Amino acid sequence: MFSSIGVIGAGTIGRAIAGHALRAGMSVLISNSRGPETLTAVVDRLGPGARAVTVNEATAADLVVLAVPFVNVPAVGAAVANWQGKIVIDATNQFARSNPYSGRADIGDLTGSEWVAEHLPGAVIIKAFNALFGQYVAADPRQAAGRQIVFYAGDDAAAKAGFGQLLDTFGFAGVDLGRLREGGRLMQLDGPLSGLHALRQD
Ligand SMILES: NC(=O)c1ccc[n+]([C@@H]2O[C@H](COP(=O)([O-])OP(=O)(O)OC[C@H]3O[C@@H](n4cnc5c(N)ncnc54)[C@H](OP(=O)(O)O)[C@@H]3O)[C@@H](O)[C@H]2O)c1
């Protein structure tokens, strides 16, 4: 279903997901805040199939991964001309500060991804990967005892079905937790599934 992936944020999580996409034969458009010319080394390390682009250009891909500090999400939202209909995997955690990541952003009653959705008007948001420590996102998910579980949540059933298939292709075991409201709450910082690294025995 997805043949290209646009990655916004070229740090630990963005590069880890880009790696899985490339190994699955997808093309990768990767971006950061400082511009494509600063991503030469990152793209060289990722290898053939990866290209450095602007944030706006990254959203031309079939699927977009949002992997920036939570507090920078409004800037990402504003950098894109049109979010309408874009499927966005939200990997953010709602830290109030980055470098180092710390504190909790006050977003009232909203879950983190509901707040993200407000800044990406018209985008279809799926929350995923945020609950795992970066090294478990990057690693081969197929382990001797089973496949690494990735929890995900979202309000669009068709988009989630496609994403579930993609997780399977990457080698992860996806677990659909329902909507952004209920599932997102379970997965986000301080939720019971945050930081839970689990394997599915096949
Ligand atoms: N690391 C983990 O273990 C982990 C696990 C799960 C979830 N997360 C979450 O995933 C997100 C990314 O974490 P990370 O550890 O990958 O972060 P990171 O290593 O600090 O990298 C952040 C990336 O975001 C880019 N960025 C920042 N502001 C941007 C903007 N306005 N537009 C475009 N790109 C922007 C940065 O580019 P520049 O350097 O050019 O500014 C950098 O490439 C965070 O929300 C974090 O909470 C992290």
The ligand as a Tripos MOL2 file, in Angstrom:
@<TRIPOS>MOLECULE
LIG
   48    52     1     0     0
SMALL
NO_CHARGES

@<TRIPOS>ATOM
      1 N1         14.6780    8.7200   21.3960 N.am      1 LIG1
      2 C1         13.7570    7.8830   21.8970 C.2       1 LIG1
      3 O1         14.0850    6.8890   22.5800 O.2       1 LIG1
      4 C2         12.3050    8.1330   21.6270 C.ar      1 LIG1
      5 C3         11.4200    7.0510   21.7570 C.ar      1 LIG1
      6 C4         10.0840    7.2210   21.4430 C.ar      1 LIG1
      7 C5          9.6140    8.4660   21.0480 C.ar      1 LIG1
      8 N2         10.4840    9.5260   20.9680 N.ar      1 LIG1
      9 C6          9.9290   10.8150   20.5600 C.3       1 LIG1
     10 O2         10.2050   10.9630   19.1720 O.3       1 LIG1
     11 C7         10.4590   12.3290   18.8740 C.3       1 LIG1
     12 C8         11.8550   12.4180   18.2820 C.3       1 LIG1
     13 O3         12.7740   11.9180   19.2280 O.3       1 LIG1
     14 P1         14.3160   11.6740   18.8360 P.3       1 LIG1
     15 O4         14.9510   11.0610   20.0160 O.co2     1 LIG1
     16 O5         14.3820   11.0180   17.4930 O.co2     1 LIG1
     17 O6         14.7840   13.1860   18.7020 O.3       1 LIG1
     18 P2         16.2030   13.7840   18.3460 P.3       1 LIG1
     19 O7         17.2060   12.6790   18.1960 O.co2     1 LIG1
     20 O8         16.4160   14.8690   19.3250 O.co2     1 LIG1
     21 O9         15.9630   14.4080   16.8760 O.3       1 LIG1
     22 C9         14.9730   15.3780   16.6670 C.3       1 LIG1
     23 C10        14.9220   15.6830   15.1890 C.3       1 LIG1
     24 O10        13.8150   16.5600   14.9690 O.3       1 LIG1
     25 C11        14.2390   17.5910   14.0790 C.3       1 LIG1
     26 N3         13.4250   18.7760   14.2620 N.ar      1 LIG1
     27 C12        13.2820   19.5480   15.3650 C.ar      1 LIG1
     28 N4         12.4340   20.5610   15.1140 N.ar      1 LIG1
     29 C13        12.0460   20.4280   13.8200 C.ar      1 LIG1
     30 C14        11.2090   21.1750   12.9790 C.ar      1 LIG1
     31 N5         10.5690   22.2770   13.4000 N.pl3     1 LIG1
     32 N6         11.0660   20.7710   11.6860 N.ar      1 LIG1
     33 C15        11.7120   19.6650   11.2320 C.ar      1 LIG1
     34 N7         12.5210   18.9130   11.9960 N.ar      1 LIG1
     35 C16        12.6840   19.2960   13.2710 C.ar      1 LIG1
     36 C17        15.6930   17.8200   14.4620 C.3       1 LIG1
     37 O11        16.3400   18.4860   13.3940 O.3       1 LIG1
     38 P3         17.4400   19.6290   13.6830 P.3       1 LIG1
     39 O12        18.5700   18.9240   14.3760 O.co2     1 LIG1
     40 O13        17.7510   20.1560   12.3330 O.co2     1 LIG1
     41 O14        16.7570   20.6500   14.5660 O.co2     1 LIG1
     42 C18        16.1700   16.3720   14.6400 C.3       1 LIG1
     43 O15        16.5220   15.8160   13.4000 O.3       1 LIG1
     44 C19        10.2980   13.0960   20.1860 C.3       1 LIG1
     45 O16         9.0000   13.6290   20.2530 O.3       1 LIG1
     46 C20        10.5240   12.0300   21.2440 C.3       1 LIG1
     47 O17         9.8510   12.3380   22.4490 O.3       1 LIG1
     48 C21        11.8140    9.3760   21.2160 C.ar      1 LIG1
@<TRIPOS>BOND
     1     1     2 1
     2     2     3 2
     3     2     4 1
     4     4     5 ar
     5     4    48 ar
     6     5     6 ar
     7     6     7 ar
     8     7     8 ar
     9     8     9 1
    10     8    48 ar
    11     9    10 1
    12     9    46 1
    13    10    11 1
    14    11    12 1
    15    11    44 1
    16    12    13 1
    17    13    14 1
    18    14    15 2
    19    14    16 1
    20    14    17 1
    21    17    18 1
    22    18    19 2
    23    18    20 1
    24    18    21 1
    25    21    22 1
    26    22    23 1
    27    23    24 1
    28    23    42 1
    29    24    25 1
    30    25    26 1
    31    25    36 1
    32    26    27 ar
    33    26    35 ar
    34    27    28 ar
    35    28    29 ar
    36    29    30 ar
    37    29    35 ar
    38    30    31 1
    39    30    32 ar
    40    32    33 ar
    41    33    34 ar
    42    34    35 ar
    43    36    37 1
    44    36    42 1
    45    37    38 1
    46    38    39 2
    47    38    40 1
    48    38    41 1
    49    42    43 1
    50    44    45 1
    51    44    46 1
    52    46    47 1
@<TRIPOS>SUBSTRUCTURE
     1 LIG1         1 GROUP 0 **** ****
